[in-house]
Amino acid sequence: MVNPLILVLFLISGALTSWLGVGLVSENIWKQIEQFENPRYILAGLGGFLGLLTGLLFQQLRTRFMRKIRTMPTDLLVSRSIGLILGLLVANLILAPILLLPLPWEVVLLKPLAAVFSNIFFGVLGYNLADIHGRTLLRLFNPNSTEALLVAEGILTPASAKILDTSVIIDGRIKGLISFGMVEGKIIVAQTVLDELQQLADSSNNEKRGKGRRGLRLLTELREAYDRRIVINSTKYEGEGTDERLLKLTADTGGILITADYNLAQVAQVKKLKVLNLSELVIALQPEVQPGEHLKLKVVREGKENNQGIGYLDDGTMVVIEKASHAIGQRLEVVITGALQSPTGRIVFGRLGKEPQA
C-alpha cells in the first residue's frame, strides 16, 4: 500500500510543479513549446513523468535503507542518527546569516543552492564522523561494556537475528539451546508464525491442538525468561503460506532462519539465505560410534527383518542388531558394524558379540 501511494504523490507533485512553474520558463524555451496546443498540459505531463521516475528511484533507496536499518546494530544506528542531526544543525546555523543577506535577482538562486549543498555536506560529514567515532562516544556512557568495545574495534561481529519457524517452536528444543547460550542475538517470531500456532491451538483435531498450545506455551516461557531478546515482527508479508513469508523476512533482515523442517531448510539454502536446521544440528552433536566398537545394549523389540532386534543408544539413536530377535528384554554385548546417515536421522547397525546365556 505504501509503495503505490509514494508513486502517486511524486506523480502529482511533479505535474503540479510543472503546471504552476510555467512562469519560471525562459522566453526562448516558451517560444519553442508555445506552438504546441495546450503547452501547460505538455509541461504538466513531462513533470509528472519525471516525478514518477523520481518516485521509483526513491522507492529503491527506501527499500535499501530499511533493509540496512533492520540489520544494523542499535548502537551504530543511534550514533549515526545523532551525527546526522548534529551535522544538519551546524549547516543551518551557518546558513542563517547567509539567507538573511539581500541579494540581487540575478543571483537569488544562490540561497537555495547554498542551503542544499551545505546540508548535504555537513550531514554527510556528521554521519561519517559518527560512523568512525560514534561508538567510542557511546562507550563513555557505558565504559564497562567489553562487548561494545570489541564490536567497535571490529574484533567481535554483532550476532545476527534468529528467526524461528513454527516447527522449531513446537519441537521445544530451541529453549534448551537458548538457555545454554548456543543461540545468540535477537530472537524474532514472525506474526505469521503466531497466527499459525493460534490456528493449530483452535483446531478440532486433538493432535494439532496439542501442538499449537505447546508452541504458544513455549513462547510465553521464552518471553518471561528473555523478554528483551524476544521480538515479535508484525510485518505482513505477501505470499502463500508461512514458509514463503518466513523466507522473505529472513532475506529482509539478513538473519538466520532456525527450523526443523528439512524441505524449508533446503529452499532457504537454494535462495542463499542463512539457515540452521535443528535436526542436522542434533545429528552433528550425537556421539560417534565406530565399526568394531563394543557396546552394551538392551534389545527392546523386534526389527522389520527376520531375526533382527532393535536397541537404542543413550542419545536415542536406533541400533539394528542382527540375529537378536530372540533376546528381547536382555542387555547384550553388541559389535558395531556400520551406520546409515540420512537427513532425518541416523541408524546404526550391529551384531551380537556373544550369544546370550540360556
Backbone hydrogen bonds, N-H to C=O, Kabsch-Sander energy under -0.5 kcal/mol:
donor,donor_aa,acceptor,acceptor_aa,energy
5,L,1,M,-1.4
6,I,2,V,-2.3
7,L,3,N,-2.0
8,V,4,P,-2.3
9,L,5,L,-2.4
10,F,6,I,-2.3
11,L,7,L,-2.3
12,I,8,V,-2.7
13,S,9,L,-2.5
14,G,10,F,-2.5
15,A,11,L,-2.1
16,L,12,I,-2.7
17,T,13,S,-2.4
18,S,14,G,-1.9
19,W,15,A,-2.3
20,L,16,L,-2.9
21,G,17,T,-1.4
22,V,19,W,-0.7
23,G,20,L,-0.5
24,L,21,G,-1.2
25,V,22,V,-1.5
30,W,26,S,-2.5
31,K,27,E,-2.4
32,Q,28,N,-1.2
33,I,29,I,-1.6
34,E,30,W,-1.8
35,Q,31,K,-0.5
36,F,33,I,-1.2
41,Y,38,N,-0.5
42,I,38,N,-1.4
43,L,39,P,-2.5
44,A,40,R,-2.6
45,G,41,Y,-2.6
46,L,42,I,-2.5
47,G,43,L,-2.8
48,G,44,A,-2.6
49,F,45,G,-2.2
50,L,46,L,-2.4
51,G,47,G,-2.5
52,L,48,G,-2.2
53,L,49,F,-2.2
54,T,50,L,-2.4
55,G,51,G,-2.3
56,L,52,L,-2.2
57,L,53,L,-2.2
58,F,54,T,-2.5
59,Q,55,G,-2.3
60,Q,56,L,-1.9
61,L,57,L,-2.2
62,R,58,F,-2.7
63,T,59,Q,-2.5
64,R,60,Q,-2.2
65,F,61,L,-2.5
66,M,62,R,-2.6
67,R,63,T,-2.1
68,K,64,R,-2.2
69,I,65,F,-2.2
70,R,66,M,-2.1
71,T,67,R,-1.2
72,M,68,K,-0.8
72,M,69,I,-0.6
77,L,73,P,-2.2
78,V,74,T,-2.5
79,S,75,D,-2.3
80,R,76,L,-2.3
81,S,77,L,-2.0
82,I,78,V,-2.4
83,G,79,S,-2.3
84,L,80,R,-2.4
85,I,81,S,-2.5
86,L,82,I,-2.6
87,G,83,G,-2.1
88,L,84,L,-2.3
89,L,85,I,-2.2
90,V,86,L,-2.4
91,A,87,G,-2.1
92,N,88,L,-2.1
93,L,89,L,-1.9
94,I,90,V,-2.1
95,L,91,A,-1.9
96,A,92,N,-1.5
98,I,94,I,-0.6
99,L,95,L,-2.6
100,L,96,A,-0.9
101,L,97,P,-0.5
101,L,98,I,-1.0
107,V,104,P,-1.1
108,V,105,W,-1.2
110,L,107,V,-1.5
111,K,108,V,-1.1
113,L,109,L,-1.9
114,A,110,L,-2.8
115,A,111,K,-2.3
116,V,112,P,-2.5
117,F,113,L,-2.6
118,S,114,A,-2.3
119,N,115,A,-2.0
120,I,116,V,-2.2
121,F,117,F,-2.7
122,F,118,S,-2.7
123,G,119,N,-2.0
124,V,120,I,-2.4
125,L,121,F,-2.2
126,G,122,F,-2.6
127,Y,123,G,-2.1
128,N,124,V,-2.6
129,L,125,L,-2.4
130,A,126,G,-2.1
131,D,127,Y,-2.0
132,I,128,N,-1.7
133,H,129,L,-3.2
134,G,130,A,-2.0
137,L,133,H,-1.7
138,L,134,G,-2.3
139,R,135,R,-1.8
140,L,136,T,-0.7
140,L,137,L,-0.9
141,F,137,L,-0.5
141,F,138,L,-1.1
142,N,138,L,-0.6
145,S,142,N,-1.7
146,T,144,N,-1.3
149,L,145,S,-1.6
150,L,146,T,-2.4
151,V,147,E,-2.4
152,A,148,A,-2.4
153,E,149,L,-1.9
154,G,151,V,-1.1
155,I,150,L,-1.8
156,L,150,L,-1.6
162,K,186,K,-3.1
163,I,161,A,-0.5
163,I,256,I,-2.8
164,L,162,K,-0.5
164,L,188,I,-2.3
165,D,258,I,-2.0
169,I,165,D,-1.3
170,I,166,T,-2.3
171,D,167,S,-2.0
172,G,168,V,-1.1
174,I,168,V,-0.7
175,K,172,G,-1.1
176,G,172,G,-0.5
177,L,173,R,-1.7
178,I,174,I,-2.2
179,S,175,K,-2.3
180,F,176,G,-1.8
181,G,178,I,-1.5
182,M,177,L,-2.4
183,V,177,L,-0.8
184,E,182,M,-0.5
187,I,229,R,-3.3
188,I,162,K,-3.6
188,I,186,K,-0.6
189,V,231,V,-3.0
190,A,188,I,-0.5
191,Q,233,N,-2.1
193,V,190,A,-0.6
194,L,190,A,-1.7
195,D,191,Q,-2.5
196,E,192,T,-1.8
197,L,193,V,-2.4
198,Q,194,L,-2.4
199,Q,195,D,-2.3
200,L,196,E,-2.2
201,A,197,L,-2.4
202,D,198,Q,-1.6
203,S,200,L,-1.3
209,R,205,N,-2.8
210,G,206,N,-2.3
211,K,207,E,-2.0
212,G,208,K,-2.5
213,R,209,R,-2.3
214,R,210,G,-2.2
215,G,211,K,-2.4
216,L,212,G,-2.3
217,R,213,R,-2.4
218,L,214,R,-2.0
219,L,215,G,-2.1
220,T,216,L,-2.0
221,E,217,R,-2.0
222,L,218,L,-2.5
223,R,219,L,-2.5
224,E,220,T,-2.0
225,A,221,E,-2.0
226,Y,222,L,-3.2
230,I,226,Y,-1.5
231,V,187,I,-3.3
231,V,229,R,-0.6
233,N,189,V,-1.9
233,N,231,V,-0.7
234,S,232,I,-0.8
237,Y,235,T,-0.9
241,G,239,G,-0.8
244,E,240,E,-0.6
245,R,241,G,-1.3
246,L,242,T,-2.4
247,L,243,D,-2.0
248,K,244,E,-1.7
249,L,245,R,-2.3
250,T,246,L,-2.5
251,A,247,L,-2.1
252,D,248,K,-2.3
253,T,249,L,-2.3
254,G,250,T,-1.7
255,G,250,T,-0.7
256,I,161,A,-3.0
257,L,255,G,-0.5
257,L,274,K,-2.5
258,I,163,I,-3.2
258,I,256,I,-0.5
259,T,257,L,-0.6
259,T,276,L,-2.1
262,Y,260,A,-0.7
265,A,261,D,-2.1
266,Q,262,Y,-1.9
267,V,263,N,-2.2
268,A,264,L,-2.3
269,Q,265,A,-1.9
270,V,266,Q,-2.1
271,K,267,V,-1.9
272,K,269,Q,-1.4
273,L,268,A,-2.9
274,K,255,G,-0.5
276,L,257,L,-3.3
277,N,275,V,-0.5
278,L,259,T,-3.2
278,L,276,L,-0.7
281,L,277,N,-2.1
282,V,278,L,-2.3
283,I,279,S,-2.1
284,A,280,E,-2.4
285,L,281,L,-1.5
286,Q,282,V,-0.6
286,Q,283,I,-1.0
292,G,336,I,-3.7
293,E,290,Q,-2.1
295,L,334,V,-2.8
297,L,295,L,-0.7
297,L,332,L,-2.5
299,V,330,Q,-2.4
300,V,298,K,-0.6
300,V,310,I,-2.9
301,R,310,I,-1.1
303,G,308,Q,-2.6
308,Q,305,E,-1.5
309,G,321,I,-2.8
310,I,301,R,-2.8
311,G,319,V,-2.5
313,L,317,T,-2.6
316,G,313,L,-1.7
318,M,346,R,-0.7
319,V,311,G,-3.3
320,V,348,V,-3.0
321,I,309,G,-3.4
321,I,319,V,-0.6
322,E,320,V,-0.5
322,E,350,G,-2.4
324,A,307,N,-2.0
324,A,321,I,-0.8
325,S,307,N,-1.1
327,A,324,A,-1.5
328,I,325,S,-0.7
329,G,299,V,-3.9
330,Q,327,A,-2.0
332,L,297,L,-3.3
332,L,330,Q,-0.6
334,V,295,L,-3.6
334,V,332,L,-0.6
335,V,351,R,-3.3
336,I,293,E,-2.6
336,I,334,V,-0.6
337,T,349,F,-2.6
338,G,349,F,-1.5
340,L,347,I,-3.5
342,S,345,G,-2.8
345,G,342,S,-1.1
347,I,340,L,-2.6
348,V,318,M,-2.6
349,F,338,G,-2.9
350,G,320,V,-2.6
351,R,335,V,-2.1
352,L,322,E,-0.7
353,G,333,E,-3.2
354,K,333,E,-0.8
